[in-house]
Amino acid sequence: MTQHLTASDLWADIAAVRARSPLVHNITNLVVINLNANVLLAAGASPVMAHAHEEVADMAGIAQSLVVNIGTLDPYWVRSMELAMVAAAARGIPVVLDPVGAGATPYRNQTLERLIAAAAPTVIRGNGSEIMSTAGAAIRTRGVDSSAGAGDALGAAQALVQRTRGVVCVSGATDHVLDAQRRWSRLSNGHEWMTRITGIGCSATALVGAFCAVQPDAWRATTAAMALLGVAGELAAQQAQAANAGVGSMQALLLDALQLLPQAEFERRLRLEVGPW
């Protein structure tokens, strides 16, 4: 697979999500369900939030991708995730895992081990601490906030790629996307205010699910999803600040940007580097 990736390549994937409106099955956490659904809708995808044991396998049978997020765990939801992941893997649709709060408690770590054993994820996306913990590195996690930077987690991300043979995305001031073909994209868009809105990281994972549904190269799809959110977040923060507004307004402006961002603005703002790791 080529290392070459351009802004126009990523825009083609953004346009594909808007045109094809893929159905993304989300088993996500209670805090972010509404925002994740709205982010997917704004980007052009079709979200479904379903976690009943009786229907998750059937839902995975009609969706184009599955997103699993462990933010608010309990045994019922863990079993829902496991059932859906097995069904999605059997059908061959992408599975995207968000290890929210990995390392915070033994239960969270045990759940991640159980889910990864059930079906190797196509993509794992988390912050530095979460990726390090998921990879088995010792790191202190403060709630769902990262106590390690994205750059600190690169070694852990590489180890996790080698274990799952999938894609690993480490989010931070610079987002890093790595895969088993040793491709490595680095995205430097976004704004610090994005860390003040609950569920932005979880929404990034949901977007990765949408892009994986339309782009079979999961590394490219993940890069495109993170690029869109970074550019949209950067634009939304600047618009909010220009209006002397805060993060409440920014959240609405972010949804607007995801829906209405034009190609020229995306390509002008995009800060992307690609190479081997």
SVG drawing of the C-alpha trace seen along z (x, -y; Angstrom):
<svg xmlns="http://www.w3.org/2000/svg" viewBox="-34 -39 44 54">
<polyline fill="none" stroke="black" stroke-width="0.4" points="0.0,0.0 1.2,-3.5 2.4,-6.0 1.2,-8.8 -1.9,-10.6 -3.2,-14.1 -5.8,-16.5 -7.8,-15.7 -7.7,-12.0 -9.1,-12.8 -11.8,-15.1 -12.9,-12.3 -13.7,-10.2 -15.5,-13.1 -17.6,-13.4 -18.2,-9.7 -19.7,-9.8 -21.9,-12.7 -23.1,-10.9 -23.5,-7.4 -24.8,-8.0 -23.4,-4.8 -25.3,-3.2 -23.1,-3.2 -24.1,-0.9 -22.9,-2.5 -22.7,-0.8 -21.4,-3.9 -21.5,-5.5 -24.5,-7.2 -22.7,-10.6 -22.1,-11.0 -25.0,-9.3 -26.7,-12.5 -23.5,-14.3 -22.1,-11.2 -25.4,-10.8 -25.5,-14.5 -21.9,-14.5 -22.5,-11.5 -25.7,-13.1 -23.9,-16.4 -21.1,-14.6 -23.6,-12.8 -23.7,-9.3 -26.7,-7.5 -26.3,-6.6 -28.1,-3.8 -27.7,-3.4 -28.7,0.1 -27.5,2.3 -30.2,4.9 -28.8,8.4 -31.7,9.5 -30.9,7.2 -27.2,6.2 -26.2,9.1 -29.0,8.4 -28.1,4.7 -24.5,5.5 -25.9,7.5 -27.5,4.4 -25.0,1.7 -21.9,0.8 -19.7,0.5 -19.7,1.0 -18.4,-1.5 -17.9,-0.2 -17.1,-2.7 -16.5,-1.5 -17.1,-4.9 -20.0,-3.9 -19.5,-0.2 -21.8,2.4 -21.9,6.2 -25.0,6.0 -23.4,3.5 -20.1,5.4 -22.0,8.5 -23.8,6.4 -20.4,5.2 -19.1,8.7 -22.1,10.1 -22.0,7.2 -18.2,7.4 -18.4,11.2 -21.3,10.6 -19.6,7.7 -16.3,9.7 -18.1,12.7 -19.8,10.4 -16.6,8.6 -17.6,5.1 -15.2,2.7 -15.1,2.6 -13.9,-0.5 -13.1,-0.4 -12.7,-3.4 -11.0,-2.3 -12.4,-5.3 -10.7,-5.5 -8.4,-2.5 -6.1,-2.0 -8.5,-3.7 -9.8,-0.4 -9.1,3.3 -12.6,3.9 -12.0,1.5 -8.8,3.3 -10.3,6.7 -13.2,5.6 -10.8,4.4 -9.0,7.7 -12.3,9.6 -13.4,7.5 -10.2,7.6 -10.1,11.3 -13.6,11.6 -12.8,9.8 -9.7,7.9 -10.8,4.3 -10.2,2.8 -9.3,-0.5 -8.6,-1.5 -8.7,-5.2 -7.9,-6.8 -5.8,-9.4 -2.2,-8.7 -3.0,-7.2 -5.7,-5.0 -3.6,-3.6 -0.7,-2.9 -3.0,-1.1 -4.7,0.8 -1.3,1.9 -0.4,3.1 1.9,0.2 1.7,-1.0 0.3,-4.5 -1.9,-6.5 -5.2,-7.5 -7.2,-10.4 -10.8,-9.6 -11.0,-9.9 -8.4,-12.6 -5.0,-11.8 -2.0,-11.9 0.3,-11.0 0.7,-12.9 0.1,-11.4 3.8,-11.3 4.5,-9.4 2.2,-6.7 3.8,-6.0 5.7,-2.9 2.6,-1.5 0.6,-2.2 3.2,-0.3 2.9,2.6 -0.9,2.5 -0.8,2.4 1.5,5.5 -0.9,7.3 -4.2,6.5 -2.8,6.1 -5.2,3.2 -5.0,-0.6 -4.3,-2.5 -5.0,-6.3 -3.6,-8.3 -5.4,-11.6 -3.7,-14.7 -2.5,-18.1 -1.2,-16.1 -3.1,-13.0 -1.1,-9.9 -2.5,-7.2 -0.5,-4.0 -1.1,-0.6 0.6,2.8 2.1,1.7 4.1,-0.8 2.2,-3.8 2.1,-6.8 0.0,-10.0 0.2,-13.0 -2.5,-15.6 -1.9,-18.9 -5.4,-20.6 -7.9,-21.2 -8.1,-23.6 -7.6,-23.3 -11.3,-24.2 -12.2,-20.8 -11.1,-19.3 -13.8,-21.4 -16.7,-19.7 -17.8,-16.3 -17.7,-13.6 -15.4,-15.1 -13.0,-12.2 -15.9,-9.7 -17.3,-11.6 -14.0,-11.2 -14.3,-7.4 -17.8,-7.5 -16.6,-9.4 -13.9,-6.8 -16.6,-4.2 -18.4,-6.2 -15.3,-6.7 -14.3,-3.0 -17.8,-2.2 -17.0,-4.0 -13.2,-3.6 -11.8,-0.1 -8.3,-1.3 -8.9,-1.7 -5.7,-3.8 -6.8,-6.3 -10.3,-6.3 -9.1,-7.0 -6.9,-9.8 -9.7,-11.3 -12.1,-11.2 -9.6,-12.8 -8.7,-15.4 -12.4,-16.4 -13.0,-16.7 -9.7,-18.6 -10.4,-21.1 -14.0,-21.5 -13.1,-22.0 -10.4,-24.5 -12.9,-26.5 -15.7,-26.3 -13.4,-27.6 -12.2,-30.5 -15.8,-31.4 -16.9,-31.2 -14.0,-33.4 -14.6,-36.0 -18.2,-36.3 -17.0,-36.6 -18.7,-33.3 -17.6,-30.2 -17.6,-26.4 -21.4,-26.1 -21.6,-28.1 -18.6,-26.2 -20.4,-22.9 -23.2,-24.1 -20.6,-25.7 -18.8,-22.4 -21.9,-20.6 -22.3,-23.3 -18.8,-22.9 -19.1,-19.2 -22.1,-19.6 -21.1,-22.7 -17.3,-22.7 -16.3,-23.3 -13.4,-21.5 -11.3,-24.6 -11.4,-25.5 -10.6,-21.9 -7.6,-21.7 -6.3,-25.2 -6.4,-24.4 -5.3,-20.8 -1.9,-20.1 -0.9,-16.6 2.3,-14.7 2.7,-11.1 5.6,-8.7 6.8,-5.4 7.2,-4.5"/>
</svg>
